[in-house]
Amino acid sequence: MATVKRDYYEVLGVARDCTPEELKASYRKLAMQYHPDRNNGDKAAEEKFKEVGEAYSVLSDPQKRQRYDAYGHVADGAAPPDFGNFSFDSAFDLFDMFFGGGGRRRGHTGPQRGDDLRMNIEIAFEEAVFGAKRTVEVPRATTCTECGGSGAKPGTKATQCATCGGAGQVRRQMQSIFGQVTNVTACPTCHGEGQVVTDPCTVCRGQGRIQGRHTVEVTIPAGVDDDVTLRLTGEGEPGPRGGPSGDLYLGFRVKPHPTLVRRGQDLLYELPITVPQAVLGDTITITTVDGERPVEVPPGTQPGRQLKMHGLGVPHVRSGRRGDLICVVRVVVPSHLPHHDRALYEQLGGREGKPAEVKKGFFDSLRDAFRG
């Protein structure tokens, strides 16, 4: 029998809307609790440690978390989810946890990568349904044009760091609960870059970047919603002194529609009709995101009936398959009648001082059959 995986949010003990900081804090606490070196070979603790690491490797990555929120665990027999290069060592740097940052650093030396940026933009309801192209202005640092991002004054250049010899790292031996270990840290002088700027640029003060605004052309996929985030590679903050840029994570706030409400890939529309239309039926023209469309109201339509219009909903953001437009009928009963209209209703009769006779429905008949 296949093992049923627990929900990753349950594994880490966090809410589904938790922040990255809350996620990381919970993960560190559980990983320390269940780490094999702290549990003397306890197999149950080892499995817990693996489970916690697997959950964090998915939820800590914005794209993997979005995919997991949408689809959950993959079905049995399907390709396994991408958890990256998870292992006991790569789950997180144990030395960083125990010694506060003095662990083995896997980051490369040289110019450091810039920070990732996150921002939201407001889009129209129709843009969310059909997609659009937008020009987005991102407040962020830009590469200094005076020094070309090097941080050095024009005509000069950075020199090799004397502390680390250009390696960007320093090593020291230390004793820990794991025995004798080599602690590798970023060089405190050059901050891991391997070079130092002795004559900094006067415009950017040696940072290689200045504050400004950056314009990005964004293609909004059809079917996005408030919970969708786009990752734009290389559109984040540029790294200091010529380092590579981080990424931009773009979220959306969809403006409400005056008459339509979105429910997943379906759209809901409240269709008010008159009593004669409910009794006799009618063809009513309504406005949809695709323009005007006719709705067939069958004779004898009851309040709350749902009339489905196939393929007029929202496209799935990946497959492109559209949902439906569902018209929910509301019968409008007039509160005041002109004398002539009142006379017509009087001719119909029906006021007999007792409830109206309602035809027995399917479930009522089924219940009676079981009673019999």
Secondary structure, 3 states (H helix, E strand, C coil): CCCCCCCHHHHHCCCCCCCHHHHHHHHHHHHHHHCHHHCCCCHHHHHHHHHHHHHHHHHCCHHHHHHHHHHCCCCCCCCCCCCCCCCCCCCCCHHHHHHCCCCCCCCCCCCCCCCCEEEEEEECHHHHHHCEEEEEEEEEEEECCCCCCCCECCCCCCEECCCCCCCCEEEEEEEECCEEEEEEEECCCCCCCCEECCCECCCCCCCCEEEEEEEEEEEECCCCCCCCEEEECCCCCCCHHHCCCCCEEEEEEECCCCCEEEECCEEEEEEEEEHHHHHHCEEEEEEECCEEEEEEECCCCCCCCEEEECCCCCECCCCCCECCEEEEEEEECCCCCCHHHHHHHHHHCCCCCCCCCCCCCHHHHHHHHHHC
